[in-house]
Amino acid sequence: MNNNKHCRIWIEPMSREEFLGREKPLTISYSIQSAPVGRVLIASTPKGICFLMPAAMKWEPEATLKRHFPKARLRNRAVALHKKALLLLRRRYDKVPSLCLHLYGTPFQLEVWRDLLAIPDGMVTTYRHIAERIHRPKAARPVGQAVGANPVMCIVPCHRVVRTDGTLGGYRWDVSRKIKLLNLEAQSNTTGVGLQNWEPTLF
């Protein structure tokens, strides 16, 4: 669950049976929306948001979704969940009391993604501190891999994780976008163990 007092975000794990459509076909609705970070692809199951990434200009969203959800039935249709996700991208937390993320991943990935939800706006933490918080102090590298596999950009804020030396590290959707996101969020003065304020930068 995230730390924002206005909006509760939680992760419901997608079972392997759901992912493979063994009981019934997995239906995913998707749409392309305009957000503060540019055009994005938002996808959801009936339970929650399952995927969110930047939308390229010359690009087939269904092909991208099929690579991640090969057994899914896809519908090009905006649904209420997409509107809620878009409000969160616009930081209108007061308009979204809750949002479920329906995510497929390993137990370790899900543990890391849940921890990411606790990082406040305007703050950054390190892979090492995440490893310590989930009681796996020697797992900084696997934590980095799990952070990089996050399927829901911004809402699961993997952009708020940096290296121990303070350098940015990588970002699945381009480091320049990571900088933009952090700069947009840099008004917070929250403090906490393993957290530090992000100072706006141009790099």
C-alpha positions in Angstrom: 0.0 0.0 0.0 1.3 3.5 -0.8 1.9 6.2 1.8 -0.4 8.9 0.3 -3.1 9.8 2.8 -5.6 10.4 0.1 -5.2 7.3 -2.0 -4.8 3.7 -1.1 -2.9 1.7 -3.8 -2.5 -2.0 -3.3 -1.3 -5.0 -5.4 -3.4 -8.1 -6.0 -1.1 -10.8 -7.4 -2.2 -12.3 -10.7 -2.2 -16.0 -10.4 -0.6 -18.3 -13.0 -4.0 -19.7 -13.8 -5.3 -16.1 -14.5 -2.2 -15.3 -16.5 -2.5 -18.4 -18.7 -6.3 -18.1 -18.9 -6.8 -21.6 -17.7 -10.1 -21.0 -15.9 -11.3 -18.3 -18.3 -9.6 -16.1 -20.9 -7.7 -13.1 -19.4 -9.4 -10.0 -20.8 -7.2 -6.9 -20.9 -8.6 -3.4 -21.9 -6.1 -0.9 -23.0 -6.0 2.8 -24.2 -3.5 5.4 -25.1 -3.8 8.5 -22.9 -2.0 11.9 -22.5 -0.2 12.4 -19.2 2.3 14.9 -17.8 5.1 12.6 -18.9 3.7 12.2 -22.4 1.5 9.7 -24.1 1.1 6.4 -22.2 -0.3 3.0 -22.7 -2.6 2.0 -19.8 -3.9 -1.6 -19.6 -6.1 -3.3 -17.1 -7.9 -6.5 -16.2 -11.4 -6.4 -14.6 -9.5 -6.5 -11.2 -7.0 -3.7 -11.7 -4.3 -1.9 -13.6 -1.9 -4.5 -15.0 0.5 -2.5 -17.3 1.5 1.1 -17.9 4.3 2.4 -20.1 5.2 5.3 -22.4 3.5 5.1 -25.8 5.9 5.4 -28.8 4.9 7.1 -32.0 5.6 4.2 -34.4 4.6 1.3 -32.3 1.9 -1.4 -32.0 0.4 -1.5 -28.5 -1.2 -4.8 -29.0 2.1 -6.4 -30.0 3.6 -5.0 -26.8 0.8 -6.3 -24.7 0.9 -9.7 -26.3 4.6 -10.1 -25.4 3.7 -9.5 -21.8 0.4 -11.3 -21.8 0.5 -13.9 -24.6 -2.8 -15.7 -23.6 -4.8 -12.5 -23.1 -7.8 -11.3 -25.1 -7.2 -7.6 -25.8 -9.7 -4.8 -26.2 -8.9 -1.3 -27.3 -11.2 0.4 -24.9 -10.8 3.1 -22.2 -12.4 2.0 -18.9 -12.9 3.6 -15.5 -9.6 2.1 -14.2 -7.7 4.0 -16.9 -9.2 7.3 -15.8 -8.2 6.6 -12.2 -4.7 5.8 -13.2 -4.5 8.9 -15.3 -5.6 11.0 -12.3 -2.8 9.5 -10.3 -0.3 10.4 -13.1 -1.6 13.9 -12.8 -1.1 13.7 -9.0 -4.8 14.3 -8.3 -4.6 11.9 -5.4 -7.7 13.5 -3.7 -9.8 12.3 -6.7 -8.8 8.6 -6.4 -9.5 7.1 -3.0 -8.2 3.7 -4.0 -6.7 1.7 -6.9 -5.9 -2.0 -7.3 -2.9 -3.1 -9.3 -3.4 -6.6 -10.7 0.2 -7.7 -11.3 1.9 -10.9 -12.5 5.3 -11.5 -11.0 7.4 -13.8 -8.8 6.9 -13.6 -5.0 10.1 -11.7 -4.7 9.2 -9.2 -7.4 5.8 -8.6 -5.8 7.5 -8.0 -2.5 9.8 -5.4 -4.0 7.0 -3.7 -5.9 4.9 -3.4 -2.7 7.9 -1.8 -1.0 8.2 0.7 -3.8 4.6 1.9 -3.1 5.8 3.2 0.3 8.3 5.7 -1.2 6.7 9.2 -1.0 6.6 11.8 -3.7 9.8 13.9 -3.8 11.9 11.2 -2.1 14.4 8.7 -3.4 15.8 5.6 -1.8 18.4 3.0 -2.8 18.4 -0.6 -3.9 20.3 -1.5 -0.7 17.8 0.2 1.6 15.0 -1.7 -0.2 16.8 -4.9 0.3 17.2 -4.1 4.0 13.6 -3.1 4.4 12.4 -6.4 3.0 14.8 -8.3 5.3 17.1 -9.4 2.4 20.2 -7.3 3.1 22.4 -9.1 0.6 19.8 -8.9 -2.3 20.5 -5.4 -3.6 21.3 -6.8 -7.1 18.1 -8.9 -7.3 16.2 -5.9 -5.9 17.5 -3.9 -8.8 16.4 -6.5 -11.3 12.9 -6.6 -9.7 12.7 -2.8 -9.8 13.6 -2.9 -13.5 10.9 -5.4 -14.2 8.1 -3.2 -12.7 5.2 -3.3 -15.3 3.4 -0.1 -14.0 5.6 3.0 -14.4 5.0 6.0 -12.1 2.2 4.4 -10.0 4.7 1.8 -8.8 7.4 4.4 -8.5 10.5 2.6 -9.6 11.9 5.9 -10.7 12.4 6.9 -7.0 15.3 4.3 -6.6 18.9 5.4 -7.1 22.3 3.9 -6.5 23.9 3.9 -3.1 26.4 6.6 -4.3 23.6 8.9 -5.3 23.9 8.5 -9.0 20.7 7.8 -10.9 21.3 4.3 -12.2 19.2 3.0 -15.1 15.6 3.3 -15.9 13.5 0.9 -18.0 11.8 3.8 -19.9 14.9 6.1 -20.4 16.9 8.0 -17.7 15.8 11.4 -19.1 12.2 10.4 -18.2 13.3 9.3 -14.7 14.8 12.8 -14.2 11.7 14.5 -15.4 9.5 12.4 -13.1 11.7 13.1 -10.1 11.8 16.9 -10.9 8.0 17.0 -11.1 7.7 15.4 -7.7 10.4 17.4 -5.9 8.2 19.6 -3.7 8.0 17.1 -0.8 9.7 17.5 2.5 8.9 14.1 3.9 11.6 12.3 5.9 12.1 8.6 6.8 14.7 5.9 7.3 16.5 5.1 4.1 14.9 8.1 2.3 16.3 11.4 1.1 14.8 14.4 -0.6 15.4 14.7 -4.3 17.0 17.9 -5.4 15.8 19.1 -8.8 18.5 18.7 -11.4 19.1 19.0 -15.1 21.9 16.4 -15.2 
